[in-house]
Amino acid sequence: MIHLPAPLINGTLIRRYKRFLADVAIADGRGGTRVVTAHCADPGRLPDLAVEGAAVRLSTSSDPGRKLVHRVELIRQAGVWVGADTANANRLVAHALGRPDPSAPVTAAVRHLHQALPPFIAVRAEVAVETGTRLDFVLDGADGSPVFLEVKNVTWRRRTASTDRGEFPDAPTLRGTRHLRFLTGRAAAGESAVLLFVAQRPDIDTLTVAADIDPAYAAAMEEARRAGVRVLAYRCEINHEAIFMAGEIAFV
């Protein structure tokens, strides 16, 4: 579980542009509204989120060195709040692996994650594994062997007639393909390699690769699974105070 910044400001999305910028209308304190430009930390296309008129929640920074004071934390879509900060996926996994807060609930997702991974005694983050490639986590296994773990953030839900399905990626990702190929090499060599998807929304029941968006990533995923890369996926629950990994979802 990770806590959201407080307080959060309600707003309405006007437009999202240049990948990391969003114009948002917020209350001006005098009964009207004013427009602020906020940082949007998700570099994806956000096809079902970056919609004019969507409700958003912003955090405010007191850091005088920040160019943009406001940051988009949550976006409302199809009746649910969706996490808009990509980095929160890694923070959620880091907390799940280490559980530094004894008051945080041990959810079904956290229990499942620990059961799915080989026993480990230490966690290292942002590890340079080869030239030009960093992996989100490398776990030091209890038997002395490493466990290579890469995390991917999911926000896109492509609704079908029969299921509410999450898909990744929502834009071509050379970096993601490079990570998959590294994990494939490690799995082929007999080492533990895990790809972990974190869906920052509660309304996804399955997850799949968006092959029409990035055919190269889809092909790399097929190769990775054949080589023995373990794929895990979890959805999140979100309220106005926190985000937590709530349960496993099927990767298909």
C-alpha positions in Angstrom: 0.0 0.0 0.0 1.2 3.5 -0.8 -0.4 6.7 0.5 -1.4 9.4 -1.9 -0.3 13.0 -1.3 -2.8 15.0 0.7 -4.8 17.0 0.1 -5.9 16.2 -3.4 -7.6 18.9 -5.5 -10.6 18.1 -7.7 -10.3 19.2 -11.3 -11.6 18.7 -14.8 -9.2 17.7 -17.6 -9.2 20.2 -20.5 -6.4 18.6 -22.6 -3.3 16.4 -22.3 -0.4 17.2 -24.6 3.3 16.8 -25.1 3.0 13.5 -23.2 3.7 15.0 -19.8 1.5 18.1 -19.6 -2.2 18.5 -18.8 -4.3 21.6 -18.6 -6.8 21.2 -15.8 -9.7 23.5 -14.6 -9.8 23.8 -10.8 -11.8 26.0 -8.4 -10.4 29.5 -8.0 -11.8 30.0 -4.4 -14.1 32.7 -5.6 -16.9 30.6 -7.1 -15.3 30.3 -10.5 -12.5 28.2 -12.0 -9.0 28.7 -13.2 -6.8 26.7 -15.5 -3.5 25.2 -14.3 -0.9 23.1 -16.2 -0.1 19.9 -14.3 2.6 17.3 -14.8 1.2 14.0 -16.1 3.7 11.3 -15.2 2.4 8.5 -17.5 4.2 8.7 -20.9 1.6 6.3 -22.6 -1.1 7.4 -24.9 -3.9 6.9 -22.3 -6.5 6.3 -24.9 -9.4 5.9 -22.4 -8.1 8.3 -19.8 -6.8 11.5 -21.5 -10.3 12.5 -22.4 -11.6 16.1 -22.3 -14.0 16.6 -19.4 -12.6 13.7 -17.3 -12.5 14.3 -13.6 -9.0 14.3 -12.1 -7.4 14.7 -8.8 -4.2 16.8 -8.5 -1.5 17.0 -5.8 0.3 20.2 -5.0 4.0 20.5 -4.4 5.6 23.0 -2.0 9.0 22.6 -3.6 10.0 26.0 -5.0 12.3 24.3 -7.5 9.5 22.6 -9.3 8.5 24.1 -12.6 5.0 22.7 -12.3 3.3 22.9 -8.9 0.5 20.4 -9.7 0.7 16.8 -10.6 -2.1 14.5 -11.9 -2.5 11.7 -9.4 -5.9 10.1 -10.4 -8.2 10.2 -13.4 -11.9 9.1 -13.3 -13.0 6.7 -16.0 -16.0 4.5 -16.2 -17.0 5.2 -12.6 -13.6 4.3 -11.1 -10.4 6.2 -10.2 -7.3 5.2 -12.1 -3.8 5.9 -11.0 -2.0 8.3 -13.3 1.5 8.1 -11.9 3.5 5.3 -13.5 6.1 5.3 -10.8 3.5 4.1 -8.3 3.5 0.7 -9.8 7.2 0.3 -8.7 6.4 1.8 -5.4 3.6 -0.7 -4.8 5.8 -3.6 -5.7 8.7 -2.3 -3.5 6.3 -2.1 -0.6 4.9 -5.5 -1.3 8.3 -7.1 -1.4 9.6 -5.4 1.7 6.4 -4.5 3.6 8.2 -1.8 5.6 4.9 -0.5 7.1 3.7 -3.0 9.7 0.3 -1.2 9.8 -0.3 -1.8 6.1 -2.7 -4.6 5.3 -1.3 -7.8 3.8 -3.7 -8.2 0.8 -4.3 -11.3 -1.2 -2.1 -9.8 -3.9 0.8 -9.4 -1.6 0.4 -13.0 -0.3 0.2 -14.3 -3.8 3.3 -12.4 -4.9 5.4 -13.8 -2.1 4.1 -17.3 -2.8 4.8 -16.9 -6.5 8.4 -15.8 -6.1 11.3 -18.0 -5.1 12.4 -17.4 -1.5 14.6 -14.3 -1.3 16.6 -12.5 1.4 17.2 -9.1 -0.1 15.8 -6.7 -2.7 17.8 -4.4 -5.0 16.1 -1.7 -7.1 17.1 -0.1 -10.4 19.9 -2.5 -11.1 22.1 -2.2 -14.2 22.0 -5.7 -15.7 23.8 -4.9 -18.9 24.9 -1.9 -20.9 22.0 0.4 -21.5 19.5 -1.8 -19.5 18.3 -1.4 -15.9 15.9 -3.7 -14.3 13.4 -2.6 -11.7 14.4 -5.2 -9.2 16.9 -8.0 -8.6 16.1 -10.2 -5.7 18.9 -12.1 -3.9 17.5 -15.6 -3.7 17.8 -17.6 -0.5 19.7 -20.2 -2.4 22.2 -17.6 -3.7 20.8 -17.3 -7.2 19.2 -14.0 -8.5 15.6 -13.4 -9.3 15.2 -10.9 -12.1 12.0 -8.9 -11.8 10.6 -6.2 -14.1 7.5 -4.2 -13.4 5.1 -2.7 -16.0 2.3 -0.2 -15.2 -1.1 -0.8 -16.8 -3.9 1.8 -17.1 -5.6 1.0 -20.4 -8.9 -1.0 -20.3 -10.2 -2.1 -23.7 -13.8 -3.1 -23.1 -15.2 -6.1 -25.0 -18.6 -7.7 -25.1 -17.6 -10.4 -22.6 -14.9 -9.0 -20.4 -13.2 -5.9 -19.0 -9.7 -6.5 -20.3 -6.6 -4.6 -19.5 -4.0 -4.3 -22.3 -0.3 -3.4 -22.5 1.2 -1.4 -24.0 -0.9 1.5 -25.1 1.9 2.8 -27.2 4.9 1.1 -28.9 7.6 0.4 -26.3 11.2 -0.3 -27.4 12.3 -0.2 -23.8 9.7 -2.8 -22.8 10.8 -5.1 -25.6 14.4 -4.8 -24.5 13.4 -5.8 -21.0 11.5 -8.8 -22.3 14.5 -10.0 -24.3 16.8 -9.7 -21.3 14.4 -11.7 -19.1 14.1 -14.3 -21.9 17.8 -14.7 -22.0 18.0 -15.2 -18.2 15.1 -17.7 -18.2 16.7 -19.6 -21.1 19.9 -19.8 -19.0 17.9 -21.5 -16.2 17.6 -18.4 -14.0 14.4 -17.0 -12.4 12.9 -14.2 -14.5 9.6 -12.5 -13.7 7.5 -9.9 -15.5 5.0 -8.3 -13.2 2.1 -6.1 -14.4 0.4 -3.7 -12.0 -3.0 -2.4 -13.2 -3.7 0.8 -11.3 -7.4 0.4 -11.6 -10.0 -2.0 -10.0 -12.1 -2.9 -13.0 -9.8 -5.2 -14.9 -10.4 -8.9 -14.7 -7.9 -10.1 -17.4 -4.8 -8.7 -19.0 -3.2 -9.3 -22.4 -0.7 -7.8 -24.8 -2.0 -5.3 -27.3 -0.5 -6.9 -30.3 -2.1 -4.4 -32.7 -0.3 -1.5 -30.9 3.1 -3.2 -30.7 3.6 -6.4 -32.7 7.3 -6.5 -31.7 6.4 -6.5 -28.0 3.8 -9.2 -28.6 6.3 -11.4 -30.4 8.9 -10.9 -27.6 6.2 -11.9 -25.1 5.5 -15.1 -26.8 9.2 -15.9 -26.9 9.6 -15.0 -23.3 6.8 -17.3 -22.1 8.2 -20.1 -24.1 11.6 -19.6 -22.5 10.1 -19.8 -19.0 9.6 -16.1 -18.0 7.0 -16.0 -15.3 4.2 -13.5 -15.9 2.2 -12.1 -13.0 -0.5 -9.5 -13.0 -2.4 -7.7 -10.2 -5.1 -5.1 -10.1 -5.3 -2.2 -7.6 -8.0 -0.7 -5.4 -7.8 3.1 -5.0 -9.5 5.5 -2.6 -8.8 9.1 -1.8 -6.0 8.3 0.5 -4.1 5.3 -0.8 -3.5 2.7 -3.6 -3.0 -0.9 -2.8 -2.5 -4.1 -4.8 -5.8 -6.0 -4.2 -5.8 -9.2 -6.2 -4.3 -11.3 -9.0 -5.8 -11.1 -12.5 -5.4 -13.6 -15.3 -2.8 -12.9 -18.0 -4.1 -14.4 -21.3 
